[in-house]
Amino acid sequence: MSRRIGVTGGIACGKSLAADFLQLLGAKILDADLFARELVAPGHPNLERIAKHFGARILHADGSLDRAQLRQIIFSDIQAKQWLEELLHPKIRERFLAESTAIGNQDPAATILWVVPLLVENRYAELLDGVLLIDCPVSLQIERLAQRGWDLKTAQAAIAQQIHPEERRLVATWILPNGKSPADLQLDLQRWWQALHP
């Protein structure tokens, strides 16, 4: 029977890096961020609702979503963030469930990884067979976000809005620190995968 394991962590802790490597080892990856992008693609009714709610300032000239602008809004206004999550997250959850069922039907031995930043906040753990937490210090999160072009204020606001790291640790089945090099994380992930598939 297929297994569903959540992969989570704070912003810029290395969830995507972990998922990319685990995919090479044979995991089937389902990504909340990818689903969210599809749900706000140009022409999608969700994007029209978002633009109506926040105004045309969140759109580029070509009609696509200005993610940097939307990010500044939702990380400075908790109600705006909640409104957006209430619009998108039920649809994202439906995608996870539907795609996991399809993968499991096709490959009953599959290990399906749900990459979900807000796994704890949106109570995904109850749908899963375990949770893998990729963890790192806040100082490193800020440093990595700066490398992605985020300004300090937006980075700090984004981290402040997320739940306390200890709450993630309480839900986690496995915790892998990602405070060193990508090679160190890959080695830890390889060991974790091998233990999962003896």
C-alpha positions as CSV (number, residue, x, y, z in Angstrom):
1,M,0.0,0.0,0.0
2,S,1.3,3.4,-0.9
3,R,2.6,5.8,1.8
4,R,1.9,9.5,2.1
5,I,4.5,11.5,3.9
6,G,4.5,15.2,4.5
7,V,7.6,17.3,3.9
8,T,7.5,20.6,5.7
9,G,9.6,23.3,7.4
10,G,9.8,27.1,7.7
11,I,10.3,29.3,4.7
12,A,13.8,28.8,3.1
13,C,14.6,25.8,5.3
14,G,15.2,23.5,2.2
15,K,11.9,21.7,1.6
16,S,12.2,22.0,-2.2
17,L,15.9,20.9,-2.2
18,A,14.9,17.9,-0.1
19,A,12.0,17.0,-2.4
20,D,14.2,17.3,-5.5
21,F,16.8,14.9,-4.1
22,L,14.2,12.4,-2.8
23,Q,12.5,12.4,-6.2
24,L,15.9,11.1,-7.6
25,L,15.7,8.3,-5.0
26,G,12.2,7.3,-6.3
27,A,9.7,9.4,-4.3
28,K,6.6,10.7,-6.0
29,I,6.4,14.4,-5.3
30,L,3.3,16.5,-4.9
31,D,4.0,20.2,-4.2
32,A,1.6,22.7,-2.6
33,D,3.4,25.6,-4.1
34,L,3.2,24.2,-7.6
35,F,-0.6,23.5,-7.1
36,A,-1.0,27.1,-5.8
37,R,0.8,28.5,-8.9
38,E,-1.6,26.6,-11.2
39,L,-4.5,27.9,-9.3
40,V,-3.5,31.5,-9.9
41,A,-2.4,31.2,-13.6
42,P,-3.5,33.9,-16.0
43,G,-7.1,33.3,-17.0
44,H,-7.9,31.2,-13.9
45,P,-11.0,32.4,-12.0
46,N,-9.0,32.4,-8.8
47,L,-6.7,35.1,-10.2
48,E,-9.7,37.2,-11.2
49,R,-11.0,36.9,-7.6
50,I,-7.6,37.8,-6.1
51,A,-7.3,40.9,-8.4
52,K,-10.8,42.0,-7.5
53,H,-10.0,41.6,-3.8
54,F,-6.6,43.3,-3.7
55,G,-6.8,45.5,-6.8
56,A,-5.0,45.6,-10.1
57,R,-1.7,46.5,-8.4
58,I,-1.1,42.7,-7.8
59,L,-1.0,42.1,-11.6
60,H,1.8,42.5,-14.1
61,A,1.1,44.3,-17.3
62,D,0.6,41.0,-19.1
63,G,-2.1,40.0,-16.6
64,S,0.0,37.5,-14.6
65,L,0.3,37.6,-10.8
66,D,2.9,39.9,-9.4
67,R,4.1,37.6,-6.6
68,A,6.4,40.1,-5.0
69,Q,3.6,42.6,-4.7
70,L,1.2,40.0,-3.3
71,R,3.8,38.8,-0.9
72,Q,4.3,42.3,0.6
73,I,0.5,42.6,1.1
74,I,-0.1,39.2,2.8
75,F,3.0,39.4,5.0
76,S,2.0,42.8,6.4
77,D,-1.7,42.0,6.8
78,I,-2.8,38.8,8.5
79,Q,-6.4,39.2,7.4
80,A,-5.3,39.4,3.7
81,K,-3.2,36.2,4.2
82,Q,-6.1,34.4,5.8
83,W,-8.4,35.4,2.9
84,L,-6.0,34.1,0.4
85,E,-5.5,30.8,2.2
86,E,-9.2,30.3,2.6
87,L,-9.5,30.7,-1.2
88,L,-6.7,28.4,-2.2
89,H,-6.1,25.8,0.5
90,P,-9.3,23.7,0.1
91,K,-8.6,23.4,-3.6
92,I,-4.9,22.4,-2.9
93,R,-6.0,19.8,-0.3
94,E,-8.4,18.3,-2.9
95,R,-5.5,18.1,-5.4
96,F,-3.3,16.3,-2.9
97,L,-5.9,13.7,-2.1
98,A,-7.0,13.1,-5.8
99,E,-3.4,12.8,-7.1
100,S,-2.3,10.6,-4.2
101,T,-5.2,8.2,-4.9
102,A,-4.3,8.1,-8.6
103,I,-0.6,7.4,-7.9
104,G,-1.5,4.8,-5.3
105,N,-3.8,3.0,-7.8
106,Q,-1.1,3.0,-10.4
107,D,1.8,2.1,-8.0
108,P,0.7,0.5,-4.7
109,A,4.2,0.5,-3.4
110,A,4.8,4.3,-4.0
111,T,6.1,6.6,-1.4
112,I,4.3,9.9,-2.0
113,L,5.7,13.1,-0.6
114,W,3.4,16.0,0.1
115,V,5.6,19.2,0.2
116,V,3.5,21.6,2.3
117,P,4.9,24.7,3.9
118,L,1.7,25.2,6.0
119,L,1.3,21.5,6.9
120,V,0.8,22.1,10.6
121,E,-1.4,25.2,10.2
122,N,-3.7,23.5,7.8
123,R,-3.9,20.2,9.7
124,Y,-2.5,18.0,6.9
125,A,-0.8,15.6,9.4
126,E,-4.0,13.7,10.0
127,L,-4.1,12.8,6.3
128,L,-0.5,11.4,6.3
129,D,1.4,8.4,7.4
130,G,4.3,10.6,8.8
131,V,5.8,14.0,8.6
132,L,9.5,14.8,7.7
133,L,10.6,18.2,9.0
134,I,13.5,20.1,7.3
135,D,14.7,22.4,10.0
136,C,17.2,25.3,10.1
137,P,17.9,28.4,12.3
138,V,16.0,31.7,11.6
139,S,19.3,33.5,10.9
140,L,19.9,31.1,8.0
141,Q,16.3,31.5,6.7
142,I,16.9,35.3,6.5
143,E,20.2,34.8,4.8
144,R,18.7,32.5,2.2
145,L,15.7,34.7,1.5
146,A,18.1,37.7,1.0
147,Q,19.9,35.5,-1.6
148,R,16.5,35.1,-3.3
149,G,16.1,38.9,-3.5
150,W,13.9,39.4,-0.5
151,D,14.3,42.6,1.5
152,L,14.9,42.1,5.3
153,K,11.6,43.6,6.4
154,T,9.6,41.2,4.2
155,A,11.7,38.2,5.2
156,Q,11.3,39.0,8.9
157,A,7.5,39.5,8.5
158,A,7.1,36.2,6.6
159,I,9.0,34.3,9.3
160,A,7.1,36.1,12.1
161,Q,3.7,35.0,10.6
162,Q,4.7,31.4,10.5
163,I,4.0,29.1,13.5
164,H,6.8,28.7,16.1
165,P,9.3,26.0,14.9
166,E,8.6,24.0,18.1
167,E,5.0,23.4,17.0
168,R,6.4,21.8,13.8
169,R,8.7,19.7,15.8
170,L,5.9,18.4,17.9
171,V,4.1,17.1,14.8
172,A,7.2,15.8,13.0
173,T,7.9,12.0,12.8
174,W,11.4,12.7,11.6
175,I,13.5,15.9,11.9
176,L,16.5,16.6,9.6
177,P,18.6,19.8,10.3
178,N,19.6,21.7,7.2
179,G,22.1,24.2,8.6
180,K,25.2,23.0,6.7
181,S,25.8,22.3,3.1
182,P,23.4,20.8,0.5
183,A,25.7,17.8,0.4
184,D,25.2,17.2,4.2
185,L,21.4,17.4,3.7
186,Q,21.6,14.9,0.8
187,L,23.5,12.5,2.9
188,D,21.0,12.7,5.8
189,L,18.1,12.3,3.3
190,Q,19.7,9.3,1.7
191,R,20.0,7.6,5.2
192,W,16.4,8.5,6.0
193,W,15.2,7.1,2.7
194,Q,17.2,3.9,3.1
195,A,15.7,3.4,6.7
196,L,12.3,4.0,5.2
197,H,12.9,1.3,2.5
198,P,15.0,-1.4,4.3
